[in-house]
Amino acid sequence: MEGALTARDRVGIQDFVLLDTHTSENAFLDNLKKRFNEDLIYTYIGTLLVSVNPYKQLDIYSKKQMDIYMGVNFFELPPHIYALADNAYHTMLAEANNHFILISGESGAGKTEASKKILQYYAVSCPSVSPMDRVRDRMLLSNPVLEAFGNAKTLKNDNSSRFGKYMDIQFDIQGEAVGGHILSYLLEKSRVVHQNQGERNFHIFYQLVEGGEEDLLRQLGLESNSQHYSYLVKGQCANMTSVNDQNDWRTVRNALSSIEFDNGDIQDLFGVIASVLHLGNVQFESDNKGNAKLNNSAELRWLLGVSVQVLQEGLTYRKIEANTDEVLSPFTVDYATYARDALAKAIYGRAFTWLVNKINESMENKVSRHSNFEQFCINYCNEKLQQLFIQLTLKSEQEEYEAEGIGWEPVQFFNNKIICDLVEEKHRGIISLLDEECLRPGEATDLTFLERLEEKMGSHPHFVTHKLADKTTRKTLERGDFRLLHYAGEVTYCVVGFLDKNNDLLYRNIKDVMRESKNAIVRESRRPSTAIFNNLRVLLPACFMCTHTPGRFDDSLVLHQVKYLGLTEHLRVRRAGFAYRRRYEVFLQRYKPLCPATWPHWKGLPADGVEVLVRHLGYQPDEYKMGRTKIFIRHPRTLFATEDAFEICKNDLASRIQAQYKGYRQKGEFRKQKEAATKIETCWRGVQARKEKERRQWAVKVIKKFIKGYMTRGEAKTTDNSEYLVFVRQSYLNRLKNNLPKTVLDKTTWLSPPPVLTETSAILRQIHMRLLVRKYVRGITAQQKAQLQLKQITSAIFKGKKDNYPQSIPQPFVETRISEEDINIKVLQMIRHERIKYSVPIVKYDRNGFKPRPRQLVLTQTAAYMVDDAKIKQRVIYTTLKSEPPACYVWNGGIQAGKEGVVDFSSGSESMVYKDRNGHLMVVSHATVAR
Ligand SMILES: Nc1ncnc2c1ncn2[C@@H]1O[C@H](COP(=O)(O)OP(=O)(O)OP(=O)(O)O)[C@@H](O)[C@H]1O
């Protein structure tokens, strides 16, 4: 039901019980139509399945579909024949009692197809072991055989079942099928000898004639042409395009072999079919006394394996027993024809019964035998079924109300018991009267039967004939008609043929003829024995409806069937009091999120929880009742409102559950990570502790050794002190490395070595000093070099000659840069006070801008030298010095070499040398500070 609830808004309503306007036929029809137009052919009325034949293949019977329905709650999924089959199977197993699926509907409504679908479903879904395979296969294989012998083309259905069928599958406690049984009843034998326009005889005749192998046909004396046999052409449509008799013949032949029919059986069976065909071609003519005589006895030799003479006699004479004597009374042609047809019907009927028995033997459960079913009457079958429906539905409703302690509210419904009685009552019902009329001595005809009916039930409100009717009704009735006011409406019957069809009595001599037959099927035959629907606890009805045109929903046709099947009545009974009921646990479980008091868990009794819940939802007192174990809700709209609220709440719920779940997952994840981290940490700490321990042990060892080494450091190298000495060496060298003297002049810095390294230290000191000297030498600039060279020169000149020379040694020469473009400078040196004061780099540029060779002008107090490449090139004549610093230069730009002149020194922003206006040589230096 919950599944139906969820899907209700999609296409109509899946369960009519939830139809608000449940009393309206139009609403009923609308819902069926809406669903049918979407190819949804199944709808429920509670547990009753209603189906509308689509007349087209729908993709709803696949293995995948079967899997979906297997073991699923009946109402969880959309309505389907598989749901019904599955439900019957599982409740049977759970409750360990017999279950019964009743399929009813008009011809062509799809009953046979439905029964096949159920068998197919069981074939796939039931546990499979070898005996099951046997039963399952035989049930399925027997279908085409039964259809060949029991089905025929009618105006309504090309494959109409012309017999009632009751199939029974027996399951063991584990749910394995261990046996099967088919009961057939009311085979329409009259079809063997007569078919209405547009209809055919039973399929098997055409299959044998059109598809039978040449050998077989020859053996049976048959020709491969349906038109040749008078029993096959009454309806004038022996050959039809929608049926392939030849293919079907092969299917039937194979199926017969598979279900253990041996060659003898098969021969006998087709012998009967051939005999019927031959019999149909037997013709009589009148002799001169008006008695029947065969006009062609050739056909007779093919018949039944009975001697031609006995057969001839049996068909043309009637045996009358008078006391102990037997007298033969000749037939007229009409009687002979009647006898012939009766014989044909009888042997076909027996062949059919034999066939069904044979199939049953092959499926029989060797452990238990099933009782048989007795003759049932199709005329009131539907009426009976309707009664059964209503009774069972009402009864189960009433029982449920009682069990739940809810007051029963009487339901007004149409009880058709009165009509059933009219048909079936002993000695007074129509069937009894018909039987009596057939059996009574004297001339009985259809009309005498009608008179008996009028006599016996003239005042019955549901029975009327031409004679009994009032003026207006009479106009609608023929003289031979009677009308019954059936549950589904009035039906007018014509009595013609009633006696014949009911009369299965054969003239005794024909029975004798049959007893003589060599054909086992014809010789021995049993009448079906009695059985009633006994031991049936649960009824699962399914009603089928036809539309006749593929995919088209014919309103009036379907409405007629809705009435005929009593569906709205059924719905009314089912909906009598409360539309919906559910066990408290189930109801609470579904709707508990709608009330804070019941969500997420209700601690008390489920019934109390439901009470709290529905009050919270605002249910009015008359909308529901609380039973012992269930809540009953009167109107679907109440439930729908609750369901709508639930739908809205579901989303919210889903996010909450999702969040909770995510949180839970996260927490779990976090806990795992934390545990892992702790584990890693513990491991790591262990590793660290072990390392530390090892380190300490090692340290102790080292320290011990160190101390020992220290104590014996003065001794010769032993194992005890060798490491210590290495350490002392290393440590001294390391320290020394960081405390080396940095300049050549630093003579004091040097770490005093330990005794073992005294010698080494001295060598190292020497090496280091050399290194410093080399570095210093490499590091001095050309200028410094020049200075030193100059110092060297000056040393050569002045050392020992001047008193103040030693003081002048650390005094660097002052450098002045002089530059004069395009002037060829020749610097003269001036010596005045024999004290070197200045050193002036001279840069000479030639006219082409080449860099000049560096030269230096060395000035002393007494002389000036032109220095080139650290060699004194020229001694220059000096002159008086007027400027300070005191110097006198002569240059040959204007002053002849050796010639005296005045040189003025000054400082300025730019170095230059030029001849001043007063005739002095001007030397301007921009670096005038003495260094
Ligand atoms: N579920 C279905 N899907 C598609 N077509 C179907 C279905 N059921 C029946 N039919 C079609 O309807 C035809 C008649 O169905 P079926 O023979 O089962 O009717 P029936 O009720 O057994 O008729 P009768 O009482 O005359 O035997 C089938 O041959 C098939 O073509």
The ligand as a Gaussian input file, in Angstrom:
#p B3LYP/6-31G(d) Opt

LIG

0 1
 N       -0.901000      -9.597000     -20.893000
 C       -1.077000      -9.574000     -22.199000
 N       -0.287000      -8.835000     -22.980000
 C       -0.466000      -8.799000     -24.298000
 N       -1.431000      -9.469000     -24.958000
 C       -2.265000     -10.239000     -24.233000
 C       -2.133000     -10.340000     -22.816000
 N       -3.096000     -11.157000     -22.379000
 C       -3.771000     -11.556000     -23.455000
 N       -3.290000     -11.018000     -24.572000
 C       -3.763000     -11.202000     -25.966000
 O       -5.125000     -11.507000     -25.895000
 C       -5.379000     -12.761000     -26.509000
 C       -6.464000     -13.499000     -25.750000
 O       -5.995000     -13.819000     -24.485000
 P       -6.359000     -15.205000     -23.768000
 O       -6.410000     -16.301000     -24.731000
 O       -5.497000     -15.329000     -22.586000
 O       -7.821000     -14.834000     -23.304000
 P       -8.771000     -15.725000     -22.400000
 O       -9.321000     -14.817000     -21.381000
 O       -8.069000     -16.933000     -21.943000
 O       -9.879000     -16.056000     -23.432000
 P      -10.844000     -17.346000     -23.492000
 O      -11.710000     -17.255000     -22.311000
 O      -11.520000     -17.168000     -24.767000
 O       -9.929000     -18.502000     -23.476000
 C       -4.079000     -13.507000     -26.493000
 O       -3.981000     -14.411000     -27.567000
 C       -3.083000     -12.370000     -26.636000
 O       -2.942000     -12.032000     -28.007000

